[in-house]
Amino acid sequence: MAVLPGSLRRRLGSSRLAFLRRVSVFGGLLALVAGMLLVPAGAASADTAVTPHAATGVHHDVPGFPGTSTTAPFNECPAIAYAKSCGILLVISNNGEQVLQDTNNAWSPADSTPGQQEPYDNADDTLVGIVNLSSKPVYGLQLSGEASQTSLFGFEGDGICTYAAGGSNTQSGGNTGGGGSQTGGAGEPPEGYTGDGYCSTAQKEGGAGPNGPDPNGSDYQGPNNIFSNISADTDSGDVDFGSGIQPGQSTYFSLEDSLEAGQVAVEFGYWTVASDGGIFAYDAPFWGSMGGQPLVKPVVGIAGDPNTGGYWEVAADGGLFAFHAPFFGSMGGQPLNQPIVGMVATPDGLGYWEVAADGGLFAFGDAKFYGSMGGKTLNKPIVGIASSPDGKGYMEVAADGGLFAFGDATFYGSMGGQHLNQPIVGIAGDQGTGGYWEVASDGGLFAFNAPFFGSPAGAPLNKPVVGMASTPDGQGYWETATDGGIFAYGDAFFWGSTGSIPLNAPVVGIAGSAT
């Protein structure tokens, strides 16, 4: 996917609908459209029928299924209908994501064509596998076909469950489905597939059911996943994995179209939060906010929940507000020596830390206390906190760039004692390397054992930068300013901002979505 330099992307609209949602002081929901280029959604209709392959033999799974192969044939997927295994494989690692294609995945050797995978319906649907080779669970992904204008989520009622035993695209199911070819008959692959017992009656019916194709594509789902947040033009959506794909595990699902690797991209959205608690969601779900609600003290930060896809807001008095995320407690109503300035979640989303300006650290849920700068002499106040990759440590950063590591967090250097044009205002951890980035109010970005992808330092800013967030793979980051302006670098995509609209209160933080 072509990516514009961050300095050019700050004020440009997205090429798909990015819904900007915020609860204002009037309690209303503000939805702004960032970008107007839409791909018209295709009508839900049955695929064009094609002549079945003259398949021979017994349809066996690839050896090692379910496995973690990153070379074709991929054994993360069972053999389903005309697909011998996964046509597309998503590989998640600590170094980022890869989209791989099986360049010769036809069911019938007579029809093998190098450079193309065989759609499981022998027409225009692809079996997709995902393998987690990273060190932490994967709870969801956002997939997009916008660069190629491919409607990945334009479901037509002939998902993989319609090829399960008794499904509508099988001989015993009546061959009433809308798939390009059915299974189970003479010269066709056998019906059913390994592990298809998760498919419900409705999923097996697909478009042959009484209500027609499910716009949420339940019949396209795999054994432990669902689809959500599908865009209006159906080119983008989330795949949610429930309890998560643990490191070293894999699963599968299906998507619309006969896909090549370049048609599928893994992308991440973000939320910004204002001091009145208003949330602005960009290619990330809006779960509510404190905008328009009474606050004892202003909101000072936000953290995303990597487990549920929700988020938390934290106020200067330690009050914690959870939206589609669990509440484990807070410092709200408790005496504080100094105000809270930020928070960060544990990698599993089952806990979080709040940090105060004096370095005091408050742990909740499965977040452990490993020490803090509370009660110690500081040259400048603490302004932010980041977690180590495994959640067994954290880093506090001060306005002069001083970095204080606790637990298993490693100190890789800091801007403490170094000349700064403007003070440090935030920090983000690199979950891949264990390093971190410090960001200054002029947008200056300082990387320590973490990749540098660019910054707006030296460029004119309408308002000062107040925070940053990294993408889940550590291959990109966003900076945000008090007017909500967004600066995106690396694989962090620009989905929109409030940089050109009036705000009831200034933006104070940003968090990346886990999907």
Sequence and secondary structure as in RCSB ss.txt:
>XXXX:A:sequence
MAVLPGSLRRRLGSSRLAFLRRVSVFGGLLALVAGMLLVPAGAASADTAVTPHAATGVHHDVPGFPGTSTTAPFN
ECPAIAYAKSCGILLVISNNGEQVLQDTNNAWSPADSTPGQQEPYDNADDTLVGIVNLSSKPVYGLQLSGEASQT
SLFGFEGDGICTYAAGGSNTQSGGNTGGGGSQTGGAGEPPEGYTGDGYCSTAQKEGGAGPNGPDPNGSDYQGPNN
IFSNISADTDSGDVDFGSGIQPGQSTYFSLEDSLEAGQVAVEFGYWTVASDGGIFAYDAPFWGSMGGQPLVKPVV
GIAGDPNTGGYWEVAADGGLFAFHAPFFGSMGGQPLNQPIVGMVATPDGLGYWEVAADGGLFAFGDAKFYGSMGG
KTLNKPIVGIASSPDGKGYMEVAADGGLFAFGDATFYGSMGGQHLNQPIVGIAGDQGTGGYWEVASDGGLFAFNA
PFFGSPAGAPLNKPVVGMASTPDGQGYWETATDGGIFAYGDAFFWGSTGSIPLNAPVVGIAGSAT
>XXXX:A:secstr
     HHHHTT   SS  EEEEE TTS EEEEE                       S     TTSS    SSS T
TS  BTTBSS SEEEEEETTEEEEEE SEEBSSGGG  TTEE  TTSSSEEEEEEEE SSS EEEEEEE GGGT 
 TT   S  GGGGSTT TTBTTTTS S  SS BSSTTS  S  TTGGG  HHHHHGGGSTT S TT GGG  TT 
EEE   TTSSEEEEEEEEEE TT EEEEEEES   GGG EEE  EEEEETTS EEEESS     STTS  SS EE
EEEE TTTS EEEEETT  EEEESS      TTS  SS EEEEEE TTSSEEEEEETT  EEEEET      STT
S  SS EEEEEE TTSSEEEEEETT  EEEEET      STTS  SS EEEEEE TTTS EEEEETT  EEEESS
      TTS  SS EEEEEE TTSSEEEEEETT  EEEEET      STTS  SS EEEEEE   
